[in-house]
């Protein structure tokens, strides 16, 4: 059986080209014109920017900030270390054997005995000088008694001379009366007057001798008393030295390190231990030497402990620079915060300077990239290189002296990718 095939009419079809009419041509031309205008409207600004910019960088990789006017605070932030404001080191007062009565870390009160030194030499010397003091005290008392005896003897001599003078005066008056009556001879008359003169001289010499003897006795007694005073001072000093054989705590706090071993033979002025006053803390910080000329005693500071800020004052600045840093000390203005520990690290911010109503902008890497001499001001997606003059710099901000105005937006991130081009296109 032969299969029959039904033929289609494809062989009879013929393509007919239809010419478009004038309306269709107009619409098609208008559409093309509109598309060209729109492309020119939206693309031309980008083409203009591309032609103006020397390089393009992604906007998302940059950080921007706006120039504003306000108060500017110049500061420096460093890591401070908590140290005890009072941490005295105790020394051996004499040569001997030390015995500690406390251990490192023990809490102590001011006046507590922390250690004792056995020094038989100084104790024996004290006893000898105390005996010498007793001997001098007895000698002084004996001199006082002898002074009273000699004064009494001298007074007796003066009184006897006075009696003899009185008797001689009486005999002289009797001789005068008898001589007037020619009852005695010329020789007896003159003898009576000579005896009166002799008695007067004897009385005068007795008074002078008594005064001189009293002066000598007072001098000798004063000498003995000075020797006694000197000996009392010597005994008092030795007693102090013996008392210092017991090493006492000068402050309330805890015992620090024991610098020598128990029952060790120590020499005088050897450091043996330290005591730390935990109620009075200070902050010791290292500040870069570039800020050394700006630091001054009395500056305000903030110390951050945990989540709280505490006011502090700069109380000391080291006169020397070590390893390109200056050591400073800060003291809490409202007392030491609770919970601080020795050698704890805290963020410390020292306020160097404060200015009012100045142009400022956030600090960023653009200062290092441009050396602080220029910045890239952003306008219509174009960052243009602009010369600037910067003033004081703080931890977060920098003062703008000239080159920018309030409201200007600049690139504050690193501008090394801009390759020092005058204009840079910021792409989205």
Secondary structure by P-SEA (a helix, b strand, c coil): cbbbbbbcccccbbbbbbbbcaaaaaaaaaaaaaaaaaaaacaaaaaaaaaacccccccccbbbbbbbbcbbbbbbbbbbbbbbcbbbbbbbccbbbbbbccccccccccccccbbbbbaaaaaaaaaaaaaaaaaaaaaaaaaaaaaaaaaaaaaaaaaaaaaaaaaaaaaaaaaaaaaaccccaaaaaaaaaaaaaaaaaaaaaaaaaaaaaaaaaaaaaaaaaaaaaaaaaaaaaaaaaaaccccccccbbbcccccccccccccccccbbbbbccbbbbbbbbcccccccccccccbbbbcccbbbbbbbccccccccccbbbbbbbbccccccccccbbbbbbbbbccccccccccccccccccccccbbbbbcccbbbbbbbccccccccbbbbcccccccbbbbcccccccccccbbbbcc
